[in-house]
């Protein structure tokens, strides 16, 4: 039984082992060609049921980014907040007279 790893697989494992989370970014803009290449790669990534039902919007305007950040922060706070127990109330309505 051979334990030789094909070259393409070696590169994949190199990327997987060396990948790190980035938490600090520079203000340097990403070149358009690289950005398009990255989005194209992301569009081909796996998804549940291979649905790939996503869309990407590239925002470069700083003011628009701040507005989007505010919306995202409010939405995340809403979904992450501890919720109160649900209260169910049955409302009875009077019968409608027919005739």
N, C-alpha and C positions, 0 to 999 in steps of 0.2 A: 504494500500500500504506500503510495507516494504522499509525502507531506509538503511537496513543493506548492507554494502559493503563486498563482498567476500574477504577472506584473500588475495588471489592472486592479486586482484585489489588494495587492500590497499598498498601492496608492490610496485605495479606499480606507484601509485600516490606518494608514499614516494620518489621514485627515481626521478620522474618528478619534484616534488617540490624542491628537494634538489640538483638537477643537476646544476653545475656551469661551466662556461667557464674557462679553464686553459690556462694561457698565459706564465707561467714560468715552466720550467721542470728541473729536475735534470739530471746529466750525468749518473746516475745509469742505467745500461742496464735492459731491461725488460726480465724477465725469458722466455725462449723459450716456455714452456708449457702455460703460460699466453698469450703470443703473439698469438700462434696458436688458443687458445680458443677465443680471441678477434676477430681475423680475421674470424673464423668460424661463430661467432655471426653476424658479419657485412655482411657476405655472405647471411645470412638468413633475412636480413633487407628488408623493403619494398622498392620498386622502381616503377617508372612510368610504368603502364601497367604490373606490376609484371615481368618486363623483366629481372631484376637482371643481366644485361650485364656488369659486371665489373670484374676487376682482381686486385689483390693486389700483390705488390712486396715488400718484406722485405729487407731493405738495412741497414746493420750494419756497413759497412766500412766508416770511417769518411771522407776520401778523396772523395769517391763516393758520399756521402751526399752533400759535398760542390759543386761538379760538378752538381748534380741534382738541388741544390738550385739556382745556376747561371742560368741554363736553365729555371727553373720555373720563376725566377725573370724577365728574358728577355721576356718570353712568356706573363707573367701577365702585364708587362709594355706595351707591344704591344697591348693587348686587352683592357687595361684600358685607353690608351691614347685617348684624344679627336681626332676624325677623321675629316678630311677635307671633305667638300661636294664632293660627287661623280661627276666626270665629264664624260659625255658620248660623244663619238665622233663617228660619222658614217663615215666609210671609204668606199669609192666607188672604186671598181676595174674595170679596163677596161674589156669589154666583150672579151671572148675567141673566137678566130676565129675557126670556124669549117669547115671542108671541106676536 
